[in-house]
Amino acid sequence: MTLPLSDRHAIVTGGAKGIGGAIAAALARRGASLTLMGRDEDALQARAVELMDEHAVEVFTVRCDVALDESVSRAFAASRERYPTPWILVNNAGQGEVAPLMEMTRESWERMLAVNMTGAWLCTREVWPAMVAAGGGRIVNIASVAGLRGFGGGSAYAAAKHGLVGLSRSLAHEGVRHGITVNAVCPSYTDTGMAERAAANVATLRSIGLDEARQALARTVPAGRLITPDEVASTVAWLCSAEASAVNGQAIIVAGGEI
């Protein structure tokens, strides 16, 4: 049986673990060949081996720091040598740092914007000409519910994710005449290392234990639990499918009823 993405190539940034690793698996399960990008080469290689063994797809890995122009250019050039025509780009790489306004440093502010917003812009520029030439493509930006509302201590992160949603909606207008869709997926707290770090921050700010902090995060989700990476990944995979060809410029919330 022919799988729905068997003739497609997908690039996933931050693709070694967490949400990115789950997205890579969801796309591989549907037959896509993959380029996984990230900063941890060992983790990328390990994920690639798992995906090739389990799904019998081609997986290429390359180190990439999406906050650095030169690193992005090198990584995408390497991917193009093997796979000249990407059909899917998932801008998943991201970081989260929180601090009250007067404790937020300029360095931290700039880092949040660079990794969570500008990096997606840089990566999208790398695939855009090939998608236009091919007459289509799917770009999915992993934003956050923080990209739709703010939260105390999250000024830099929320500003960056709001910007990523705005980028998605604007590029959707530019891409539609070329058959390119651009959407954002906005998860709530997801059961990943980033959520664990968020719990540690909550524990410090509130002077409570880590378990209590984890429970506090879960209570922010009406479903009463953290979102799973696979739940985010299945939404991304659907957006990359032929069935979602008319879905464009959307910010799709995966948050257990939070918004």
C-alpha positions in Angstrom: 0.0 0.0 0.0 1.3 3.4 -0.9 1.6 5.7 2.1 0.3 9.2 1.8 3.7 11.0 2.1 5.8 8.3 0.4 7.0 10.7 -2.3 7.5 13.7 0.0 10.5 15.0 1.8 10.1 16.7 5.2 12.5 18.9 7.2 12.0 19.1 11.0 14.0 21.4 13.1 14.5 20.4 16.7 13.7 17.0 15.4 15.7 14.8 17.8 13.3 14.6 20.8 10.2 15.9 22.4 7.6 17.4 20.1 10.0 17.4 17.2 10.9 13.7 17.6 7.2 12.8 17.7 6.5 14.9 14.6 9.4 13.1 12.8 7.9 9.8 13.7 4.4 10.8 12.6 5.7 11.9 9.2 7.9 8.8 8.8 4.9 6.6 9.6 3.2 8.2 6.7 6.1 7.4 4.4 8.0 10.8 4.2 11.8 10.9 4.0 13.3 13.2 6.5 16.0 15.7 7.3 16.3 16.2 11.0 18.0 19.3 12.2 19.1 20.3 15.7 22.0 21.2 17.9 22.6 17.8 19.5 24.2 15.6 16.9 24.2 12.4 19.0 20.5 12.8 19.7 19.8 13.4 16.0 21.7 10.3 15.0 19.9 8.2 17.6 16.5 9.4 16.5 17.4 8.7 12.8 18.4 5.1 13.6 15.1 4.6 15.4 13.1 6.0 12.6 14.9 4.1 9.8 14.6 0.8 11.7 10.9 1.3 12.5 9.6 2.9 9.4 12.1 2.0 6.6 12.4 5.6 5.4 15.5 7.6 4.5 16.6 10.0 7.3 19.4 12.6 7.0 20.6 14.5 10.0 22.5 17.8 10.1 23.5 20.1 13.0 21.7 23.4 12.9 21.3 26.3 15.3 18.3 28.2 13.9 19.3 31.4 15.7 22.4 31.7 13.6 22.2 32.7 9.9 25.3 30.9 8.8 24.3 27.6 10.6 20.9 27.7 8.9 22.4 28.3 5.5 24.9 25.4 5.8 22.3 23.0 7.2 19.8 23.6 4.4 22.4 23.5 1.7 23.5 20.1 3.0 19.8 18.9 2.9 19.3 20.3 -0.6 22.3 18.2 -1.9 20.4 15.1 -1.0 16.8 16.2 -1.3 16.4 19.2 -3.7 12.7 19.5 -3.3 11.3 19.7 0.2 7.6 19.4 0.5 7.3 19.9 4.2 9.0 22.2 6.7 8.2 22.0 10.4 9.7 24.8 12.3 9.7 23.2 15.7 13.0 24.3 17.3 12.4 26.5 20.3 13.4 27.5 23.8 11.5 28.8 26.8 12.8 31.3 29.4 10.7 33.2 31.9 11.5 36.1 34.2 9.6 39.2 35.4 10.0 42.2 33.2 12.6 44.0 35.3 14.6 40.8 35.7 14.6 39.9 32.0 18.0 40.6 30.4 18.4 42.0 26.9 20.4 38.8 26.1 17.5 36.6 27.1 15.0 38.8 25.3 17.0 38.6 22.1 17.6 34.8 22.4 13.8 34.2 22.8 13.1 36.2 19.6 15.9 34.6 17.7 15.2 31.0 18.5 11.4 31.1 18.6 10.6 33.5 15.8 13.5 34.7 13.6 14.8 31.1 13.2 11.5 30.1 11.6 11.8 33.0 9.2 15.3 32.0 8.3 14.4 28.4 7.7 11.3 29.3 5.7 13.4 31.5 3.4 15.6 28.4 2.6 12.8 26.2 1.4 10.5 28.8 -0.2 12.0 29.0 -3.7 12.0 25.2 -4.1 8.3 25.1 -2.9 7.3 27.8 -5.3 9.1 26.1 -8.2 7.4 22.8 -7.3 4.0 24.4 -7.1 3.3 23.5 -3.5 4.4 22.7 0.0 3.4 22.6 3.6 5.0 24.8 6.3 4.0 24.2 9.9 5.3 26.5 12.7 5.1 25.1 16.3 4.0 28.1 18.3 2.2 27.9 21.7 -1.0 29.0 23.4 1.4 31.7 24.7 1.3 32.9 21.1 -2.4 33.7 21.6 -2.3 35.1 25.1 0.3 36.3 27.6 1.3 35.1 31.0 3.2 36.6 33.9 6.9 36.3 33.4 6.6 35.3 29.8 7.0 38.6 28.0 9.9 37.5 25.7 8.6 34.0 25.0 5.0 35.1 24.5 6.1 38.0 22.2 8.1 35.6 20.1 5.3 33.1 19.8 2.8 35.9 19.0 5.2 36.9 16.3 5.4 33.4 15.0 1.6 33.2 14.6 1.7 36.5 12.8 4.5 35.3 10.5 2.4 32.2 9.7 -0.7 34.2 8.9 1.2 36.6 6.7 3.1 34.0 4.7 -0.1 32.1 4.2 -1.3 35.0 2.0 2.0 35.0 0.1 2.1 31.2 -0.4 -1.5 30.4 -1.4 -1.1 31.3 -5.0 1.9 28.9 -5.2 0.0 26.0 -3.5 1.9 26.5 -0.3 0.1 26.4 3.0 1.5 27.9 6.2 -0.1 27.2 9.6 0.8 27.4 13.2 0.1 24.7 15.9 -0.3 26.1 19.4 0.1 23.5 22.1 -0.4 24.1 25.8 2.1 22.6 28.3 3.3 19.4 26.7 5.0 16.5 28.4 8.6 17.3 27.3 11.8 18.5 28.7 10.7 22.1 28.2 7.7 21.4 30.5 10.0 19.9 33.1 12.1 23.1 33.0 9.0 25.2 33.3 8.0 23.2 36.4 11.4 23.8 37.9 10.9 27.6 37.3 7.5 27.5 38.9 8.9 25.6 41.9 11.6 28.3 42.3 9.3 31.2 41.9 6.6 29.9 44.3 9.0 28.1 46.7 7.2 24.8 46.3 8.3 21.2 45.5 8.8 20.0 41.9 5.9 17.5 42.0 3.6 20.3 43.2 4.8 22.5 40.4 4.2 19.8 37.8 0.6 19.5 39.2 0.2 23.2 39.0 1.1 23.2 35.3 -1.3 20.3 34.6 -4.1 22.3 36.3 -3.7 25.1 33.8 -5.0 22.6 31.2 -8.8 22.1 31.5 -8.2 18.4 30.6 -6.3 18.2 33.9 -3.1 16.7 32.3 -0.2 17.7 30.1 -0.6 17.4 26.3 1.4 14.5 24.8 3.9 15.1 22.0 2.0 12.6 19.9 -1.1 14.7 20.1 0.7 17.6 18.7 2.4 15.5 16.1 -0.8 14.0 14.8 -2.1 17.6 14.2 1.0 18.5 12.3 0.8 15.3 10.2 -2.8 16.1 9.2 -1.8 19.7 8.2 0.8 18.1 5.9 -1.8 15.8 4.2 -3.7 16.4 1.0 -6.9 16.5 3.1 -5.7 19.7 4.7 -4.9 21.6 1.5 -7.6 24.3 2.2 -6.4 24.9 5.7 -4.1 27.9 5.6 -3.1 30.7 7.9 -4.6 29.1 11.0 -3.4 28.9 14.5 -4.6 25.5 15.6 -4.8 25.0 19.4 -3.9 21.7 20.9 -4.5 22.5 24.5 -7.1 20.3 26.1 -9.7 23.1 26.1 -7.4 25.8 27.6 -8.4 28.5 25.1 
